[in-house]
Amino acid sequence: MVPRLLDGELEERRELHHQVHLTHDPSGRPRPRSPRRSHRRSHGRRRVAVTVAVQTTLTTPAPRLGVRGVTAVRHLARGGLLTLAALLLGLTAQLLLVSGVQERAAQHASYDALRTELALGTAPVAQTDQNGDLLAPGTPVALLDIPAAHVHQVVLEGTDSAVLTDGPGHRRDTPLPGQSGTSVLMGRAAAYGGPFGHLGRLAAGDTFTVTTGQGRARYQVLGVRRAGDPAPATVAPGKGRLVLVTATGAHFMPGGVLRVDADLISTPAQTPAAVIRSGTLPESEQPLAHPSGVPWPLVMWLQALVAVAVAAVWTWHRWGRHQTWIVFAPVVAVLGLQVAVHTTELLPNLM
């Protein structure tokens, strides 16, 4: 026979049944609350312990998709921004600060070489050297002194952008200064020391000198002309003239060509036969010209900078901020400067 429950025991079981209810934890999942004990005692009756088991199911949150892809995109974006910042900073530093230092260092080396050759009597006096070979671009050929324009520069052979980073250049299809005929010297107006940046201050009647392997030649300024101004009369046979060429316009934003014409007032030196005919120079040696061909050194330095920038962003998350700065800051600075050096060579040669 099944024993019948007493009235008190039945009431106690009902009370426990109503005390078991569900609540929610902070994650939104239901959880059971333990039943509170009943302090009601049954006098003379046996207490029956009732355990109510509530089954709960814990659900695992669904994994977020695309986290690795988003992280990779962020790394690439940060690497690109770091590369762009290094380029802009390097280009600004190169044009405003470093280029002038490089030009002065190159001028000191060229001056020492020219002074030695003048003392030995081996300085160039023609378009070719003593062996009959064409002068290499960048060979020191003259010393230019223009007090009114604050110019004291060694003139180099050639007028392309690479040569003019080291100082004024002599146009190779014209005679050397001091000889009969029209000689042409070109120089930058702003970047790399801007040696010809003050040519606009010259006025008719100003004098200056040019020293070569044939001695010192003296010139007198005829005038300054820009685009649209009339050119002076053609130089007479047996006479000499020098044309100084640079850029005009705002700094680092050339808008045209400025020319200073000066007549030779000293005795012309002997003029060797020309090897390079007038008008046969490549386009890269013309006023405001850009280098021709593919700048492979710039491409390689740029690839190295991009690779280092991506590696720096990766190590930022692996090593930490301070370690990354210590290791990669000097490398990025050097690579950015190298890229800036080769980038400025793509700018107009008279800038």
C-alpha positions in Angstrom: 0.0 0.0 0.0 1.2 3.5 -0.7 1.3 5.5 2.5 -0.8 8.6 2.5 0.9 11.9 3.2 -0.1 13.8 6.2 -1.7 17.2 5.6 1.3 19.0 7.1 3.8 17.2 4.9 1.7 17.8 1.8 1.6 21.5 2.6 5.4 21.7 3.1 6.0 20.1 -0.3 3.8 22.6 -2.0 5.5 25.5 -0.4 8.9 24.2 -1.5 7.6 23.7 -5.1 6.5 27.4 -5.3 9.8 28.7 -3.9 11.8 27.3 -6.8 11.9 29.9 -9.6 14.3 31.1 -12.3 16.3 34.3 -12.5 18.7 35.6 -15.1 22.4 36.2 -14.8 24.2 39.2 -16.4 24.8 37.2 -19.6 21.1 36.7 -20.2 21.1 33.0 -19.5 18.6 31.6 -16.9 19.9 30.1 -13.8 18.1 28.5 -10.8 17.8 30.0 -7.5 18.2 27.7 -4.6 15.0 27.3 -2.6 14.8 29.0 0.7 14.4 26.8 3.7 11.1 26.8 5.4 11.3 27.8 9.0 7.9 26.3 9.6 8.1 23.3 11.7 5.7 20.6 11.9 5.0 19.6 15.5 5.4 15.9 16.0 5.7 15.2 12.4 8.6 13.8 10.4 10.3 16.4 8.1 10.9 15.2 4.5 13.8 16.8 2.6 12.9 17.5 -1.0 15.6 18.2 -3.6 14.5 19.8 -6.8 16.9 19.6 -9.7 16.8 22.2 -12.4 18.8 21.6 -15.5 20.4 24.6 -17.1 22.0 24.7 -20.5 25.1 26.9 -21.0 25.5 28.2 -24.5 28.8 29.2 -26.0 28.8 32.6 -27.7 29.2 32.4 -31.5 32.7 33.3 -32.6 33.2 36.6 -34.3 34.0 36.3 -38.0 36.6 38.2 -39.9 38.7 39.3 -36.9 42.0 38.2 -38.5 41.0 39.9 -41.8 40.3 43.2 -40.0 43.5 43.0 -38.1 45.5 42.4 -41.3 43.8 45.4 -43.0 44.6 47.5 -40.0 48.3 46.5 -40.1 48.5 47.3 -43.8 46.8 50.6 -43.3 49.1 51.6 -40.5 52.1 50.5 -42.6 51.0 52.6 -45.4 50.5 55.6 -43.2 53.9 55.1 -41.7 55.4 54.9 -45.2 53.6 58.1 -46.3 54.7 59.9 -43.2 58.3 58.9 -43.7 58.2 60.0 -47.3 56.7 63.4 -46.5 59.1 64.0 -43.6 62.1 62.8 -45.5 61.2 65.0 -48.6 60.7 68.1 -46.5 64.0 67.5 -44.6 65.8 66.8 -47.8 64.7 70.0 -49.6 65.0 72.4 -46.7 67.9 71.1 -44.7 69.8 68.0 -46.0 70.2 69.1 -49.6 72.0 72.3 -48.6 74.5 70.3 -46.5 75.1 67.8 -49.3 75.7 70.6 -51.8 78.2 72.3 -49.5 80.1 69.1 -48.9 80.2 68.4 -52.7 81.4 71.9 -53.3 84.3 71.5 -50.8 85.4 68.3 -52.5 85.1 69.9 -55.9 87.0 73.0 -54.8 89.9 70.9 -53.5 90.0 68.9 -56.8 89.9 72.0 -59.0 92.5 73.8 -56.9 94.9 70.9 -57.2 94.3 70.7 -61.0 94.9 74.4 -61.4 98.1 74.2 -59.5 99.3 71.3 -61.6 98.1 72.8 -64.9 95.8 69.9 -65.6 92.4 71.6 -65.3 90.0 71.0 -68.2 90.1 73.6 -71.0 87.9 71.8 -73.6 85.0 69.4 -73.9 87.5 66.5 -73.6 90.2 65.6 -71.2 93.9 65.1 -72.0 93.2 61.6 -73.3 90.6 62.9 -75.8 87.7 61.4 -73.9 84.6 63.5 -73.1 84.6 65.0 -69.6 82.6 63.0 -67.2 79.5 64.6 -65.8 80.3 66.3 -62.6 83.9 67.1 -63.4 85.0 70.5 -61.9 85.8 72.9 -64.7 85.7 76.5 -63.3 85.3 78.7 -60.3 82.5 81.3 -60.5 82.6 84.5 -58.3 79.6 86.9 -58.4 79.8 89.2 -55.4 76.5 91.0 -56.1 74.6 87.7 -56.1 76.5 86.1 -53.2 77.8 83.3 -55.6 81.2 81.6 -54.9 80.7 78.2 -56.6 82.7 75.5 -58.4 81.2 74.9 -61.8 80.8 71.3 -62.8 80.5 69.7 -66.3 76.9 68.9 -67.3 73.4 70.3 -66.5 71.2 67.4 -65.7 69.4 67.1 -62.3 72.1 64.8 -60.8 74.9 67.2 -61.6 73.1 70.3 -60.4 72.6 68.8 -57.0 76.3 69.4 -56.4 76.5 72.9 -57.8 76.2 75.0 -61.0 76.8 73.2 -64.2 78.3 74.0 -67.6 76.2 73.2 -70.6 78.3 70.7 -72.5 77.6 71.9 -76.0 78.9 75.4 -75.4 82.5 76.7 -74.9 84.0 77.0 -71.5 83.8 80.4 -69.8 86.5 82.8 -70.9 86.6 81.5 -74.5 85.1 83.1 -77.5 81.5 82.3 -78.3 78.5 82.0 -76.0 78.9 79.9 -72.8 76.0 78.8 -70.7 76.0 78.0 -66.9 72.9 76.6 -65.2 72.1 76.4 -61.5 69.3 75.8 -59.0 67.3 78.6 -57.5 66.1 77.0 -54.2 67.0 73.4 -53.5 70.5 72.1 -52.8 71.7 75.5 -51.5 70.0 77.5 -54.3 73.4 78.8 -55.6 71.6 80.9 -58.3 68.7 82.0 -56.1 69.8 85.7 -56.1 70.6 86.2 -59.8 67.6 88.4 -60.1 69.5 91.0 -58.0 72.1 91.6 -60.7 71.8 94.8 -62.8 73.4 96.1 -65.9 77.0 97.1 -65.3 77.7 94.5 -62.5 80.9 92.6 -63.0 82.1 89.1 -61.9 84.9 86.7 -62.7 85.3 83.1 -63.8 88.5 81.2 -63.2 89.4 78.2 -65.5 92.5 76.3 -66.5 93.2 79.2 -69.0 93.2 81.9 -66.4 90.7 84.4 -65.0 88.0 85.9 -67.2 86.0 89.0 -66.4 82.4 89.6 -67.4 80.0 92.6 -67.3 76.3 92.1 -66.9 74.1 93.3 -69.8 70.8 92.7 -68.1 68.3 90.2 -66.7 65.6 88.7 -68.8 62.6 86.4 -68.4 60.2 84.7 -70.7 59.0 87.2 -73.3 61.8 89.7 -72.8 64.0 90.5 -75.9 67.3 88.8 -76.2 70.5 90.9 -76.7 72.2 91.0 -80.1 74.3 88.0 -81.1 77.8 88.1 -79.9 80.4 89.3 -82.5 82.9 86.8 -83.9 86.0 86.5 -81.6 84.1 87.9 -78.6 82.7 86.0 -75.6 79.5 86.0 -73.7 78.2 84.1 -70.7 74.5 83.3 -70.0 73.6 82.4 -66.4 70.3 80.3 -66.3 68.1 79.5 -63.3 64.4 79.1 -62.4 62.1 82.0 -61.6 59.0 82.0 -59.4 58.3 81.0 -55.8 60.7 78.8 -53.9 60.4 75.1 -54.9 57.7 76.1 -57.4 59.5 77.1 -60.6 57.3 79.0 -63.0 59.8 79.9 -65.7 63.4 80.5 -66.7 65.5 83.5 -65.7 68.6 84.4 -67.7 71.4 86.8 -67.1 73.5 87.9 -70.1 77.1 89.1 -69.5 79.7 90.1 -72.1 83.4 89.1 -71.8 85.4 92.2 -71.1 88.8 90.5 -70.8 90.8 89.0 -73.6 89.2 85.7 -74.9 91.2 82.6 -74.3 91.9 80.1 -77.1 88.8 78.1 -78.0 89.4 74.4 -78.9 87.2 72.8 -81.5 83.8 71.6 -80.3 83.2 67.9 -80.0 79.6 68.1 -79.0 77.6 70.1 -81.5 75.1 72.7 -80.4 71.5 71.4 -79.9 72.5 67.7 -79.6 72.2 67.4 -75.8 69.5 65.1 -74.4 66.3 66.5 -73.1 67.4 65.9 -69.5 70.1 68.6 -69.8 67.7 71.4 -71.0 66.3 74.1 -68.6 63.6 72.8 -66.2 64.1 69.3 -67.5 63.4 66.1 -65.7 65.5 63.0 -65.7 64.8 60.5 -68.4 64.5 56.7 -67.9 63.2 54.6 -65.1 64.5 55.7 -61.6 65.5 52.2 -60.5 67.3 53.3 -57.4 64.2 55.1 -56.2 62.1 52.0 -56.9 64.4 49.7 -54.8 64.7 52.2 -51.9 60.9 52.6 -51.9 60.3 48.9 -51.7 62.7 48.6 -48.8 60.9 51.4 -47.0 57.5 49.8 -47.5 58.8 46.4 -46.2 60.3 47.9 -43.1 57.2 49.9 -42.4 55.0 46.8 -42.5 57.5 44.9 -40.3 57.5 47.8 -37.8 53.7 47.7 -37.5 53.8 43.9 -37.0 56.5 44.2 -34.2 54.5 47.0 -32.6 51.9 44.4 -31.7 54.4 41.6 -30.9 57.1 43.4 -29.0 55.6 46.6 -27.8 55.8 50.3 -28.5 59.1 51.1 -27.0 61.0 48.2 -28.5 59.7 49.0 -31.9 60.7 52.6 -31.7 64.2 51.8 -30.6 64.7 49.2 -33.4 62.9 50.7 -36.4 63.0 54.5 -36.0 66.6 54.8 -37.2 66.0 52.4 -40.1 62.8 54.1 -41.2 64.6 57.5 -41.0 67.5 56.4 -43.1 65.3 54.7 -45.7 63.0 57.7 -45.9 65.9 60.0 -46.4 67.3 57.8 -49.2 63.9 57.8 -50.9 63.7 61.6 -50.6 67.2 62.0 -52.1 66.2 60.1 -55.2 62.8 61.7 -55.4 64.3 65.2 -55.5 66.4 64.1 -58.5 63.1 63.7 -60.4 62.2 67.4 -59.8 63.2 70.1 -62.4 66.9 70.6 -62.6 66.7 74.3 -62.0 64.4 74.2 -58.9 
